[in-house]
Amino acid sequence: MKNKLEGHEEFIVSHTRREVMREFGVNYNYVNNFCHRKNIHPLAERPHCIMTDEMKAFLKDHTMKETASKFGVSYCWLAMQIRDHDLPHARHLASPEKLSTHSCKRTGEAHEMIRVLSETFTYAAIARVFGYSKERVRQICMEVSE
């Protein structure tokens, strides 16, 4: 039985494995095994995505997630392009409803609130909300009584 790819080595080295599959109606393993036995190397798969100037311009003002969804590319592919070509991009966009970056931890208001809340809630629950340890909440509550 003759191999379907026998005698077509010139075609194989000038095309990708997928193109050879379509042309001769065989599967990927069939092409791969033939190439391995004959020690011939088809072309590497061509990239289906290309970083365009429009994408680069959009990326400057938008996040990677927004850019990937607008241009229909995968997030991982876009991340790799940004890393490989050192492209500028917005890390995150500040939304208008975003909370203030000012921390209320070191304010007197936070300490007063903790003291009031300690009458109802456990130190552990208050500590989780404010980002303190249970011990620090206990210390704040004890400051008043001293």
C-alpha positions in Angstrom: 0.0 0.0 0.0 1.5 3.3 -1.1 1.6 6.3 1.3 -0.7 9.2 0.1 2.1 11.7 0.7 4.8 9.8 -1.1 6.3 11.9 -3.9 4.9 15.2 -2.6 7.8 16.1 -0.4 8.3 19.4 -2.2 4.7 20.4 -1.4 5.1 19.4 2.2 8.2 21.5 2.9 6.5 24.6 1.4 3.3 24.3 3.4 2.2 23.8 7.0 1.0 20.5 8.4 -2.6 21.7 8.5 -2.5 22.7 4.8 -1.0 19.3 3.9 -3.8 17.6 5.9 -6.5 19.5 3.9 -4.8 18.9 0.6 -4.4 15.1 0.9 -7.4 14.4 3.2 -5.3 12.9 6.0 -5.0 13.6 9.8 -2.3 15.4 11.7 -0.6 12.2 13.0 -0.4 10.8 9.4 1.4 13.9 8.2 3.6 14.1 11.3 4.6 10.4 11.1 5.5 10.7 7.4 7.6 13.8 8.0 9.4 12.1 10.9 10.2 9.0 8.8 11.4 11.0 5.8 13.1 13.7 8.0 11.4 16.5 6.3 10.1 19.7 8.0 6.9 21.5 6.9 6.6 25.2 7.6 5.6 26.2 11.1 2.0 27.2 11.7 1.4 30.8 10.7 0.2 33.0 13.4 -3.5 33.8 13.0 -3.2 37.0 15.0 -1.1 40.0 14.1 -0.5 43.0 16.4 -1.8 46.0 14.4 -1.1 49.7 14.9 -4.8 50.1 15.8 -4.5 47.6 18.6 -1.4 49.3 19.9 -3.1 52.7 20.0 -6.2 51.3 21.7 -4.0 49.5 24.2 -2.4 52.7 25.4 -5.7 53.9 26.9 -7.4 50.6 27.7 -6.7 47.5 29.8 -5.6 44.2 28.3 -9.0 42.6 29.0 -10.8 45.4 27.1 -8.4 45.3 24.2 -8.5 41.5 23.9 -12.3 41.5 23.8 -12.6 44.4 21.3 -10.2 42.8 18.8 -11.2 39.2 19.4 -7.8 37.9 20.5 -7.0 35.8 23.6 -5.9 37.5 26.7 -2.8 35.3 26.9 -1.7 36.1 23.3 -2.1 39.8 24.0 -0.1 39.5 27.3 2.7 37.7 25.4 2.8 40.5 22.7 2.9 43.2 25.4 5.8 41.4 27.1 7.7 40.6 24.0 7.4 44.0 22.4 7.4 46.1 25.6 4.2 47.8 24.7 2.6 50.5 26.9 -0.8 49.7 28.3 -3.2 50.9 31.0 -2.9 48.6 34.0 -6.4 49.5 35.2 -8.8 52.3 34.7 -10.0 54.3 37.6 -13.8 54.2 37.6 -15.7 57.3 38.8 -17.4 55.3 41.5 -14.1 54.0 42.9 -13.6 54.5 46.6 -11.0 56.9 47.9 -7.5 55.5 48.2 -7.2 57.3 51.6 -7.1 54.8 54.4 -9.3 55.4 57.4 -7.2 53.0 59.5 -5.2 55.7 61.3 -8.0 58.2 61.8 -9.7 58.9 65.1 -13.0 58.1 63.3 -12.0 54.5 62.7 -11.0 54.0 66.3 -14.2 55.5 67.5 -16.2 53.2 65.2 -14.2 50.2 66.4 -15.0 51.0 70.0 -18.7 51.4 69.2 -18.8 48.2 67.1 -17.0 46.2 69.9 -20.2 46.5 72.0 -22.0 44.4 69.4 -19.5 42.4 67.4 -16.5 40.2 68.2 -12.9 41.5 67.9 -12.3 39.0 65.1 -15.2 40.2 63.0 -14.2 43.9 63.4 -10.6 43.0 62.6 -11.6 41.4 59.3 -13.6 44.5 58.3 -10.9 47.0 59.2 -7.9 44.9 58.2 -6.5 44.8 61.7 -5.5 41.9 63.9 -7.8 40.9 66.8 -5.1 42.0 69.1 -5.0 45.5 67.6 -8.7 45.8 67.9 -8.5 44.8 71.5 -5.8 47.4 72.1 -7.9 50.1 70.5 -10.9 49.2 72.7 -8.8 49.2 75.8 -7.3 52.7 75.1 -10.6 54.3 76.3 -10.8 52.5 79.6 -7.2 53.5 80.6 
